[in-house]
Amino acid sequence: MNRFLKLRLSKENLFYFLFFVLAISFVIFPFRSGYVYSGSDMHFHLNRIYELKESLVNLKYPWANFLTFNKVGYPINSFYPNLTLVLVIPFYILIHNPIVAYYTSLVFIIWLTEIITYKSAKAISHKINNSFLAAVFYVSSGYMTFVYWFAFELGEILSFMVLPIIVSSIVAFYKPKTVSKKLNQYRWKLLAFSLIWITNSHVLMALITNVMVLISLLVLLISDSQKFKSRINEYFKVAGVYILGSLYVLVSMFTQYVGRGVVGPDRYFGAMSFKNLIINSLDNIISPGDVPAHLVLNMGIVMIVVMMVCFMDFHNLGMFGKTFFWLGVLFTVASTDLFPWDPIVKIIPQIQILQFSFRFLIYSVLFLLFSFIFTSEKSLKSSLLIFACVMSINLNKMYNFNQSGQNQQPLTEKATYKNRLLYSKFRIDNHGFIEMINSYHEIGGPKDYLSTIQKYHAQEIFKHDVLSNNHKIKSNSKFDINQANYKITLNHDGNLDLPVLLDNFKYRVTIDDFLMKYHKSSRGTIQVDQVDSGKHNIKIIVQPHWYTLLSLVVSLIIILLLLVNVIRITLI
C-alpha cells in the first residue's frame, strides 16, 4: 500500500511539473517579444489590476477609480467584482516590470487551473491518467485560448478555474459512494466556495452557472425524496454561505443600480455560425483581439478529437460519462445558430444580457472533458505522448499568435481625446503599459456603468472639463486613490461643475480646506454652488457607506474561511 502511494505521489509530482511546462509553453513566444498584445478586453482589465495593486500597496481599497478609466471616479468595482484579482496582484507588486508580471501571473493561473481540473476529475473518476489529460485538454481548448489571448477576459479566466470543482461537487451530491471520501465529506463547502469565487470574478458567468447548479440540485431533490430533509439542510448551508460570501457584490450592484439610471453594457444577442465554429476549430487558430471574433472563435482541434473519442467509447462511459457527453453536445449546439435563439430572444428579451451565444462553449468543453475521463483509462506512456503532441500544437499556435501580434502598433505615448487609442490594435511594453493606464479611454468598458446622463456627457467628463456657470475653465488636476484634486481660478462667483462622477458613495468635498455641500450636476457629476471668485484648491474624497464596508468585511471573512478549508482539503 505504501509503495503504491509513493508511486502515485511521484506520478502526480510528474504531472504537476508537466502542467507547469505546458503553462510556460503558452507564454514563451509572446514573453520573449517583450510586448503584451492587445486583446479585446486587455486595456479594461489591466486598468482594474493597476488600480487595485496601487491601492493595496497603500493599504487602501479603491471604491471608485481615480488612477485609471480616465481618472473620473468610475465605480467599476461596484459592478465588476475584483476580490479574486488578489490572485494576480502579488505578481504585479513583487515584479516591477508589468509585462513580466502579466505573463508570470498567466502561467500561475493556467498551472493552477490544470491542477484543480486534474484533482476534480480524479475525485469522481478515479482514473489518474485520464484526469491528467483532461486538465491538459481543458487549458488547451480553443475556447480557453480564445478567452486568454484574443479577449484577455480576466473575470471569465478566473471563473474557469473553479468550474471543474462545481461539476465534481454536483456528482458527489448525486452519487456520494462513487467519489473520493474527501470530496463527499466537503462537497457543500467546495460547491459554496466555487460559486462565491465565480460571483466575485464575473457576474454573468455566475448567473449562468447558478441556474445550472440550481436545476441540477432540484432534479436530485425531486428524484430522491427519501433524503429530502438531509439534502435541504445541505442546500441551505450552500445558499446561506454563498449569500454571505457574495454579499459585497450583491450590495454594491444593488445600491449602485437603484435610482441611478445606469445603462449597463450594450444589450444585444449574437449567435455564432456553427459552420464557422467547426472550420475555426479544425484550423485551430488564435489571434490578438484586432480581428472580428467570429474569425477566431473555436473549440480547438483537441476538443473535436475528444468528442470523437467519447463517441467511439460511448458504451464504456457509464451513466455520468454518457450524461456529460450529451450535455457537451447540447451546449455545443446552444453556442451556435443551430439552436433556435431568435424566437427565444423575442419571447425572453432579457437573454440579451448574455450578449453572445458562444459563452456556452466553456460548458461544452467542460462537459465533454468530464465525459472523456470515464473512457477507458489511458496508459502513462500514451498519456505522455498525447501531452507532447498537445504541447507541440500549442507551441505552433502561440508562435503564430506572436507573429500576428507583431502587426499591432506599439504604444509609445499617452493617447488623448484627439489622438485616441485604436481599440484592440496596439501592443504595449513596459513603457507603453504606463502610457496606456494614463490614456484617454472611451471604447471597451469606461462607459458601460454610467447613468444615462453621464453617458451623454461622457466625452467632456473624460476630458476633465471643469465648468463654471456652464463655461469651461482652466484647471490643474492631480489624482490619488479614491481622491481627486483640482487647482482652479474663478473670474466670477458662481457654481462649479467638477468632472467627478457622482454615484452612490459618500463624498467629502472641500474647497481651500472648508467642507462644502454638493449635489448632482446636469452632467451627473459633482457640483458645488456659490463659490467665490479667486484661486481655489479643491479636494474630493470618495468614501463607502457603512453597509457597503460591512458587506465587504463579511464577504472577505467567509471567503478566507472557505479558502482555508479548500487548501486543507487539498493537502490532506
NORMOHU-V12940 format. One record per residue. N is the residue number from 1. BURIAL is # if it has 16 or more other ideal C-beta (glycine too) atoms within 10 Angstrom, else .. Layout:
N	BURIAL
N	BURIAL
This chain:
1	.
2	.
3	.
4	.
5	.
6	.
7	.
8	.
9	.
10	.
11	.
12	#
13	.
14	.
15	#
16	.
17	.
18	#
19	#
20	#
21	.
22	#
23	#
24	.
25	#
26	#
27	#
28	.
29	#
30	#
31	#
32	.
33	.
34	.
35	#
36	#
37	#
38	#
39	#
40	#
41	#
42	#
43	#
44	#
45	#
46	#
47	#
48	#
49	#
50	#
51	#
52	#
53	#
54	#
55	#
56	#
57	.
58	.
59	.
60	.
61	#
62	#
63	#
64	#
65	#
66	#
67	#
68	#
69	#
70	#
71	#
72	#
73	#
74	#
75	#
76	#
77	#
78	#
79	#
80	#
81	#
82	#
83	#
84	#
85	#
86	.
87	#
88	#
89	#
90	.
91	#
92	#
93	.
94	.
95	.
96	.
97	.
98	#
99	#
100	.
101	#
102	#
103	#
104	#
105	#
106	#
107	#
108	#
109	#
110	#
111	#
112	#
113	#
114	#
115	#
116	#
117	#
118	#
119	#
120	#
121	#
122	#
123	#
124	#
125	#
126	.
127	#
128	#
129	#
130	#
131	#
132	#
133	#
134	#
135	#
136	#
137	#
138	#
139	#
140	#
141	#
142	#
143	#
144	#
145	#
146	#
147	#
148	#
149	#
150	#
151	#
152	#
153	#
154	#
155	#
156	#
157	#
158	#
159	#
160	#
161	#
162	#
163	#
164	#
165	#
166	#
167	#
168	#
169	#
170	#
171	#
172	#
173	#
174	#
175	.
176	.
177	.
178	.
179	#
180	.
181	.
182	#
183	#
184	#
185	.
186	#
187	#
188	#
189	#
190	#
191	#
192	#
193	#
194	#
195	#
196	#
197	#
198	#
199	#
200	#
201	#
202	#
203	#
204	#
205	#
206	#
207	.
208	#
209	#
210	#
211	.
212	#
213	#
214	.
215	.
216	#
217	#
218	.
219	.
220	.
221	.
222	.
223	.
224	.
225	.
226	.
227	.
228	.
229	.
230	.
231	#
232	.
233	.
234	.
235	#
236	.
237	.
238	#
239	.
240	.
241	#
242	#
243	#
244	#
245	#
246	#
247	#
248	#
249	#
250	.
251	#
252	#
253	#
254	.
255	#
256	#
257	#
258	.
259	.
260	#
261	.
262	#
263	#
264	.
265	.
266	.
267	.
268	.
269	#
270	.
271	#
272	#
273	.
274	.
275	.
276	#
277	#
278	.
279	.
280	#
281	#
282	.
283	.
284	#
285	#
286	#
287	#
288	#
289	#
290	#
291	.
292	.
293	#
294	.
295	.
296	#
297	#
298	#
299	#
300	#
301	#
302	#
303	#
304	#
305	.
306	#
307	#
308	.
309	#
310	#
311	.
312	.
313	#
314	.
315	.
316	.
317	#
318	.
319	.
320	#
321	#
322	#
323	#
324	#
325	#
326	.
327	#
328	#
329	#
330	.
331	#
332	#
333	.
334	#
335	#
336	#
337	#
338	.
339	#
340	.
341	#
342	.
343	.
344	.
345	#
346	.
347	.
348	.
349	.
350	.
351	.
352	.
353	.
354	#
355	.
356	#
357	#
358	#
359	#
360	#
361	#
362	#
363	#
364	#
365	#
366	#
367	#
368	#
369	#
370	#
371	#
372	#
373	#
374	#
375	#
376	.
377	#
378	#
379	.
380	.
381	.
382	.
383	#
384	#
385	.
386	#
387	#
388	.
389	.
390	#
391	#
392	.
393	#
394	#
395	.
396	.
397	#
398	#
399	.
400	.
401	#
402	#
403	.
404	#
405	#
406	.
407	.
408	#
409	.
410	.
411	#
412	.
413	.
414	.
415	#
416	.
417	.
418	.
419	.
420	.
421	#
422	.
423	.
424	#
425	.
426	#
427	#
428	#
429	#
430	.
431	.
432	#
433	#
434	.
435	#
436	#
437	#
438	#
439	#
440	#
441	#
442	#
443	.
444	#
445	#
446	#
447	#
448	#
449	#
450	#
451	#
452	.
453	#
454	#
455	#
456	.
457	#
458	#
459	.
460	#
461	#
462	#
463	.
464	#
465	#
466	#
467	#
468	#
469	.
470	.
471	.
472	.
473	#
474	.
475	#
476	.
477	#
478	.
479	#
480	#
481	#
482	#
483	#
484	#
485	#
486	#
487	.
488	#
489	.
490	#
491	.
492	.
493	.
494	#
495	.
496	#
497	#
498	#
499	#
500	#
501	#
502	#
503	#
504	#
505	#
506	.
507	#
508	.
509	#
510	.
511	#
512	.
513	.
514	.
515	.
516	#
517	.
518	#
519	.
520	#
521	#
522	.
523	#
524	#
525	#
526	#
527	#
528	#
529	.
530	.
531	#
532	.
533	.
534	.
535	.
536	#
537	.
538	#
539	#
540	#
541	#
542	#
543	.
544	#
545	.
546	.
547	.
548	#
549	.
550	.
551	#
552	#
553	.
554	#
555	#
556	#
557	.
558	#
559	#
560	.
561	.
562	#
563	.
564	.
565	.
566	#
567	.
568	.
569	#
570	.
571	.
572	.
